Structure formats: C-alpha cells, structure tokens
Amino acid sequence: MPKYFSRASQLIGFRIVGDAATPLGTGLLVKDAELSVVDIDITGAVNVAIHLDDLDNLNGAARVTVMASDIHDNPGAALAIRGGAPRIAHNVFLRNGLSERAPAALTIERGERGAKPRFSGNVFHGITSKVFGVLSDEVRAALVRDNWFPDDHDPRASVPTAPRGRQSR
C-alpha cells in the first residue's frame, strides 16, 4: 500500500519493499505536498517507485526533495514526475523500468503545466540522458552536466585510436 503525506513532512531512513508475496504497485506517492524524502530504499514497485504529483504548485517552488536514496530493482518506473519543480539529488537509480508494462525507467510529464525537476549528483545506471527529452534544452544540459550516466556512452569511444607519443621511423 502506498504511503500518503500531506504538508511539510519528512520521510527519513525507510525501506519500502515489494515482492511476489507482497506486491507493491506504487512505493511512494507524493501529491500536492511538501515532503523531504531522505535515505529511502525502494525496491519491487510494479508501477512506479516514487510518484511525484504536484500539479497544484503554480509558483514553481520546489516543495518536494528526494535525496540520498536508493531506487533499484523496480519492474516499473523509478520516478514519475507530474508538475512542480522537485529537487532530486544524490540518489542512485539502478535496474528500474525493465518490465514490458513499464513505459520507461523514468517518466516526466510534458506540457504547459509540466514538471520542471532539478537533478544534481545522481547516478543513473541503465538510464540514458535521452529519457529526459521532454525537458527544456537548458534544464537537460544542466542535468547531463550535474549527474552521472555511466551507461550513456561507449567507454571504448574515449580511447584514442592512434598511438600516442613519439613515433619511430
């Protein structure tokens, strides 16, 4: 069963787990609230691990913060962001959205009142920066600069093809 919070709350140090015996649809649903989510471990969510729904936030202030958490091994998406400007910082995302039913490992709503999340210091394993295509060019550039995507490039591409140093004749 998802956890619900209303105003100015903190959720710190919890482990939210779903498995075959205890199915978990959504790990954490935050709807139109002020919440700091810190040091959370979410695994086994079939639909989405963390769903941030802040469409009523008209001023664009960051009312939700998700930081220092491990979001891993969820058949559904790791994050679904709908509206607002959540701060997502210093988290690790690993093996999420691998189910055939999952639209992506991470979903961000686009549109007039779409989300304007701020990502910094996160590690996105198995998620490329292309998933963030709905964000503006400026936000996407900051996202790529301020986060780590270890699977986003071919490590062999950075190895020079020509030998370095002096060449003998």
N, C-alpha and C positions, 0 to 999 in steps of 0.2 A: 504494500500500500504506500503511495507517495506521502511525503511529509509536506504539510502546509504551514506557511508562516505569513503573518500579516504585516506588522510595522516594526521598523528599526530593531531587527533581531540579529543574533549571531548563531551560527551553527559551526561548532569547532570540534574537530577530533572524532568524528563518527565514521563508522564503516557501514555502508549500505550494500547488501549482497542479495543477489537473486540467483537461483539455480533451478534445476529440474524439479526438485521437491517443493521449492517455494518461489514460483515465478514472480518476476518483478517487471512490470510494464514500464513505469517511469520511476527513476530513482529519486529525483528531487524536482518538484515543481514550485517555481517562484513566480507568483502572479501579482503584479502591481504592488510590490512591497519593497521595503528597504531591508536588505539582508546581506551580511558578510558570511560567506561560506569559506572556511579555512580548515586545511588539513583534513580533507574528506577523502575517503577511498570508496569509489562506486564501481561495482562490477556486476555483470549479469543482467543489465537492463535490456529488455527486448525491444522497447520502442525508443527510448532516449534516456541517457543517464541524468542529464540536467537540462530541464526546460525552463528557460527564462522568458517570461511573457510580461512585457512592460509597455503595452500599447497606450495606457493612460498617462504615461510620462511625457507630457507635451513640452516641457522645458529642456529635455535632453540631458538632464543631470544624471550622473552615474549613481544609481540607487542600489545597484547590486554589484558585489565584488565576489569573484571566485578566485581564491589563491591558495598556493601551496598544496594542491590536491592531486590525487592520482585517479584518473578516469581511464579504466582499462577493461579489456575483455568484455565489452558490451556488444551483443549482437546488433542492437540498434545504434543510433547516433550517439556520439559523446555529448554534444551540445546542440540544442535547438534554441535559437535566439530570435525572439519576435518583439521588435520595438525596443525603445530605450537605448541607453548607452552603457551597458555593463562593462566593468573592468575585469578582464580575465588575465591573471598574472601568476607567473611562476608555477605552472601546472605541468603535469606530464600526461599526454594523451597517447594511448597505446592499444592497438588491436580493437578498434571500435568500428561499428557500421559494417561488419562483414556478412551480415545476414542478407539473403536475397531480398527480403522485405524492406531493408533499410535503404532510403533514397541516397544517403551519403553518410560519411563518418561525422559530418558536422553540417548543420543547416542554419542559414541566416536568411531571414525574410527580407525581401527587397520591396521596394515600393515607396510611396510618398511618406508613410509613417514607419518605414522600415528601420531596422536596428542600425545603430552606429557604435558597435562594440570597440573597445580599446584592448588590444592584446599586447602583452610585453613579457619577455622572459619565459615563454612557454616552450615546451618540446613537443612537437607533433610527429610521432612515429607513424608511418604509413598514411599520412595525410600530406598532400602537396599544397602549395600555396594557391593552386588553381581552384581549389574548393571555395576560396574567398572571392571569387569573381564578381559577386553581387555588390561588393563594397566599392566605394569611390577609389579612383587611382591613388589619391593622396593617402587614404587610410590603408589601402593594400600595400603601398610602398613602405609605410611605417611598420606594418605587420611583418613583412618579409625582413626588414632591417632589424627589428627588435625581438624576433623569435627564432627558433631553430627548427628546421625541417630536414632532418638527417636523410630522409628518403627522397628528397625533392630533386636531387641531381645525381648524375652518374659519377661516382668518385674517380673513375678512370679518366674522365674528361679533363680533370685538372692536372694530370700527369703529362709533362711535355713529351712530344713525340721525337723531337730531335735531341741528340745528346748535348749535354751542357759542358762548358769549359773549353779548353784548347783542343783543337783537332790536329792530329798528326797528318803529315802529307805523305 
